[in-house]
């Protein structure tokens, strides 16, 4: 077995999603049909609540950022009741996430969607340093490493994307200077990065926006419009998920029939969600909300059986949040408390029946969350609230397979938004790539998979280069 095969099999042993699909001879087209069947089956079970409020809140958010025509298109797409949830507000940074987002757009087309934009639910409760590279831009033209261009200052690394202020013209100009600095080592990718900064990041409308999340949504829309001039449907609209889910949470906290209302105000369910725990030992009560400290950093919170909400953050930060309904709603409206991933799943998937498609981790933990919530509801005498979603298939997986490669000196690497600046793809060329086998798509995507799954102290020196050489030797036909 060569080094590449050793890397690949090691990853398969560490993640059952990668193992399942990384050894599959099914094509990407077959996989899209499988995902469509998951959504159809989940819809057949019905849901506890209508998803109409999701469509309405999404329409309002997109119309505020863009226009009514774009919002109408997004609403039409969302009514297929299947969304991609793999992004940490990072589709324009990560080649893997970007290709997953475009794959989701292809799925919508095959499900009958004829609109102009692909909506992507993008989560912003992660820090800048945990969003692939939300601090700046990534390029994939070096066979030895991913190349990163910083835009946001280093001091903001620990800030959550949801509360990060927008970059200003001075930050963009500083990034342009870094491109010309020999010490930074930018080479083949410099011209594409400079082009992106000029065309998008320097735009007066974009730098004039107050919130970084809004800037990224507008940049992504304009970049994808530039890339896919012959196919409107491949244009990406990033919807900041928390801007939708926090409005859903406020609504559900006022609704005595909702799961969220029971979680926060039913003593029996509060007790139960403190007792049921994940494999890592965390109770569900610790997965509900994230607080934000005065510097925009994450605060871990945990809902206590007595109804108190305790928070602990960096540098010994402590806070006891009030949990009467008016105070709780006020904190959510002010973005001092934001829904965490588990609560997002309760609001969007388990309560309203919108199927989630994620990465190789989500395809595992989402089912665990479903089962733990059902267990808690049963312990609290509320099993009727789980009747619909207890049969939901939570294994939807879309961010991981790779089908577009870029030349990286004498190797091949994954292609992301930067690489598409020099090679726009036609709709026909994109669709032809759906014939790639899943096993090959995972081998081409091993760059990110190995990075994610193998601990730092176990990574083999030169692993990135080894993958780039293998991919060039075996998958040159998939270069854009």
N, C-alpha and C positions, 0 to 999 in steps of 0.2 A: 504494500500500500504506500503510495507517495504522500508527500506532506499535505497536499491539498485534500486528498481523500481522508487523511487523518483529521484535518480541521473540520471537514464536513460531517464526518460520522460523530465526532465529539459534540458538535452542535446538536445533531439529531438526538443523541443520548440525553441531552440536557433540556430539551423542549419537545413535548409530544406533538405540538402543531407542526414544527419544522420536520420532525420525523415522519409524520403522516403524509404531508404534502411534498416533502423533499425527496421522497422515494416514489412519487406517483407518476405514472405515464400519461395521466389525463392532461389535456391541453388547458391553456388559460381559458379558451372558449368553453370547454367542459366545466371548468370551475365556475365561470359566470353563470352557467345554467344551474349549477348546484346552489349557488347563492340565491338565485331567483326563486328556487324551490323552497329554500329556508324561509324567505320572506312570505311566500304564498302560504306555507303551512302555518307560520306564526299568525298570519292574518285570519286564518280559518278558526282559531281559538277565540277570536274576539279580544276585547280589552276592557279593563275596568272603567276607563274614561276615554272619551273622544279625543283625538289628536288635533281637533280644530284649533285649539288655543295655541298649539305649537306652530301651526301654519300662520296664524294671525300674528304672533309675536315675531316670527322669522320675517314675515312680510314687512312689518313695521321697522325692524332693524335694518333690513336690506334697503328699503326705500329711503330711510334716513341717510344711509351711507352713499347710495347710488341714485336710483330712480325707480319709478313705479314699474316700468317695463321689466327691469331686471328682477324686481321683487315678485312680479306675477310669474315669471319663469321659474324662480326658485320655489315658489309655493306649489306650482304644478309638479315639480320634481319630488318635493317632500311628500306629496300625496301618494307616492308609491310605498310609503311607510318603511323605507329602508335607508339608512344613512351610514356614511363612513365616519368613524369616531377615532381614527388612529393618529390624528395630528395633534401635536403640542404647539399649535400655532406655528408650525414649521414646514409646511409644504413647499415653500419657496427657498428653503435652505437644504432640506434633506432630499437626496435623490430617491431614496427608498419611499419616503412619504409622498413625494411628488408623483412618482410612478403609480403608487397606490391610489392616489386621488384621481388620476386620469383613467385608471382601470375601473374605478367606480363609475365614472362618466360613461364608459363603454357599457357597463352593466345596465345603467339607466336606459341607454338607447335600445338595448336588447329587450328591455322590459316594456318598450313602447313609448318612452319619453321623447318628445319632439321639441322640447324647449331649447333656449339659447345658452343656458349656463348650467354648470355642474356645481351644486351647493356642497360645501364641505364643512362639517361641524369641527371646529378647531378649538381645542381647550387651552385656556390661558392662565390656569392656576398653577402652572409650573414656573420655575425661575428661568431667567434668560439663559443660564448655563445648562439648563436641562431641556432645551428645546432644539436639539441637534446643534444649531448654532444661531439662535434667534438674536444674538448680539450683533450679527453681521451677515455675511454671505459665505457660502461654501462653494468650492469648485472641485472638480474631480479629474483634473488633467495631470496629476502627478501619480505615477504608479507605486509610490512608496507611502503616500499619506494623503488624507483629505486636506485641501488648502483652505484656510480660513482668513477672511478679511474683516477685521473688527470695525464696527460703526458706533454702536453704543459704547460708552466708557466702561472700563473694567470695574469701576466702583459699583456699577449697577448689576453685576453678575447675580447677586442674591435676591434681586427684586423679582416679584412675580410679574409675569407679562401683563396680567389684567390691570395692574396699577402703575405700569411703567409709562412715563411721559414720552411723547413723541421725540424723535431725533430732530435736530435743527440743521440749518445749512452749514454751520461750522463743523459739525460732526461729519457731514458728507464730504466737505472739502478736505478734512483731515484724512478720511479714508482714501481719497484720490491721491494724496501725497504719499500715503503708505504704499500704494501700488507702484510708485516710482522709486521707492527706497530700496537700493540693492540689498540691504541687510534683511529685508523681509522675504526675499527669494521668489517673488512672483515672476513667472515666465510666460508660458503658453497661454495661461488663463487671464493675463493682465488686460488684454484688449476687450474681452467679453465683460469682465468685471467693470471696467471703465465705462463701457457702453451702457450697462445696467444702471450705474450710478448717474450717468448723464440723462438717460431716457426716463428713468422712473424716480430714483431717490432724490433728484434735484428739483423735481417738479414743484412749483410753488403751491399748488393745491395740497400736495401730499405733505410737504414740510410744514404747512400751516395747520395741520390737524393736531389736536391736543393730545390724543391717546395713541400710543404705539400700536396697539391692536388694530385701531382703525386705519392707521397708515399701512400696515401689512396687508389688510384686506383689500385696500385700493390698489396697492402695488401688484398684488397677485392677480387681480382682475385685469389690470392693464397689460401685465406681462403675458398672460395666457391669451389675451386678445391679439397680441403681437405675434405669438408663436403659431396660433391656429387660425390663420386668416380665412381658411377655406372651410371651417367647420365650427360654427358658433357653439355647438353643444359641448365642446371640449374646453371651453373657457371656464375658469374656476372662480367661484365666489366663496370666500372664506367667511363663515358665520361664527363669530365668537360664541361658543356654546354657552358660557356662563351668562351672557346677556339674554339668552332665552330661558335657561333653567332657573335663574334667580327670579324671573317674573313668574314662571310656573310655580316655584316654591312659595312665593308670596300668595299666589292665588290658592294653592292647596292648603296652606296653613289656616286659611279662613274657611276651608271646606271640611266639615266634620266627618265626611265619608272618605276622605283621602287617606292613603297610606302615610304620607308625610305628616298629616295632622295627628294621626295615631302615634307615630314615632316620637313626636316631641311632647305630646300632652296626654298620652295614655300610660299610666304608671305600670301596667302589666307589660306593655310592649317595650317601654324604656328598660324595664328590668330584664326582659328577654334579650334585647339587643346588646346588653352588657354581658350576657352569659354565653351567647354563641360567638365563636371565634374562628378566625381564619387559620390556615396552617402556620402562619407566622406568629400566631398568638394574639392578634389584634381583635378586639371586639368590634362588632358592626358600629357601635356607638362612637368609635374613633374614626370612622370613615364617612361621616356625614357632612361636616363643614370644615373649611379652612379659614382661619382668621388672617388678618393682615396687620402687621405692626406699623409703627409710625414711619419706618423706613421702607415700607412696601415689602417686607419679608414674610415668609410663610410662618403661620402660627398653627401648630397642631392642636386640635380641640377634641374633647371627649364629653359626650352627653352622659351625665350621671343618672343613676336610678331615681334620685330625688328630684330630677329636673334641672339641676345646675349644669352649666356648660363651662368647663374649665379649659383654659388655653395655655400652652407652653411654647415659647419660641426660642430664637437664638439669644445667646448672651444672658441667659437666665430670665428672659421676658416671661411674665406671668400675667394672666388676666382671667377674671371671673365674669363671663358675659351674662347679662340679664336675659331671661328667657320667657318673660311674659310676652304675649303675642305682639303687642305694639312695639316693644323694644326690639324684639327679634326681627320684625319686618323692617324697622328703621335701620338696623345694622346691615341687613341685606341690601337695602336700597342704597346705602352709603358705600357699599363694597368693602365694608369692614369684616363682613362674613360672606363667604361665597360657597355655593354647593360643591362638595367634593365628588370624586368619580362615582362612588357607590350611590350617593343620593341622586346624581345625574341619571344613573341607570334606573333608579326607582321612578323618577319623574317621567323620563322619556320612553324607556323600554318596558319595564314591568307594569307601570300604571297605564300607559297609553299605547303600548303595542307597536312601537317603532323599532324594528330590528336594527341591531348594531353590527357593523362590520369593523373589525379592528386589526391589530397586529397579532404576532404569534403569542404574546403574553395575554392579551385581552381575551383571545379565543379560549383560554383556560380559566382565568379568574372570574370572568363574567358568569359562567355557569356556577362557580362556587358561591358568588354573591347571591345568585338566585336561590340556591338551595339553602343557604344560611338564613336568608330573609323568610323563606317559607317555614323553616324550623322555628324562627322567632315568632312569626305570626300564629303558628299552631300552639306554641307554648302560651301565648297571650289570649287564646280563645278567639282568634281572628282569622281562622283558616279560610273563611269565605272570601277574604281579600286576595288570596293566592290562587283561587280556582282557575282563573284565566291564564295567568303567566306561569303556572307550575309546569306546563308542557312546552314552554317556549324553548326553541333551539338557540343557544347562546354561542355557538361555535363559529359564527360568521367571521371570515378571515380574508383580508384583502391587501394589507400592507406588509410586504415581505418579498413576494415574487418580483423579479426584475426582468425587463424585456427590452430595455434600451441601454446601449453601451456607448462609451465615447473613447476616442483614441487618447491615450495618456503616455506621451513619448513612445517608449517601446513596449507598452503594455496596453490593456484595455480595462477601463473602470466603469462604474455606473454613471449614467448620464442624468444630470439634474437640470434645473432651469438655466443655470449659467451656460451649460453646453448647448442648449437649444437656441441660444442667441446666434450661433454660427451655422445652425443646421435646422431650419424649420421643417416640421414633419407634416406631410399631407395626411388627410383622413384615411385614404386607402392604405398608405404605408403603415399607419398605426393599426388599422384593423387586421392587416396581414400578420401582425405579431401575436395575435391571439391564438395562433397555431403552435406556439412554443409549448413544450411539455413543462409541467409544473416542476419536475425534478431538475430540468435545465434552468428554469427561472430562479430556482433557489440556489443553484450553484453559482449563477451569475450574480446573485444578490448576497453572496457569502460575506462580502466586505462588512456590511452592517450587522448581519446575523452573528458573525464571529465576534465583532466588537461588543455586541449586546450580551452574548451568552457566556463568553469565556472570561473568568475573573482576570484582573490585570496581572496578578502574579503568576498566572498560568499561561498567558499569551506567549507564543513562540516568537522570538526575535525575527523580524523580517516577514511577519505573517501577511501584511498587506501586499507586499511585493510578490509573494508566492501566489496569492490569489490573482493578482493582476496578470502574471505570466500565464497561469493556467487558463484564465478566461480568454486571453488573446489566442492561445494555442487552439482552443476548442470552440470558441463562440464568436469568431470574427464576423460571421454573417449577420449578427444582430447589432452591429455598430450603426449609429444614426448617420 
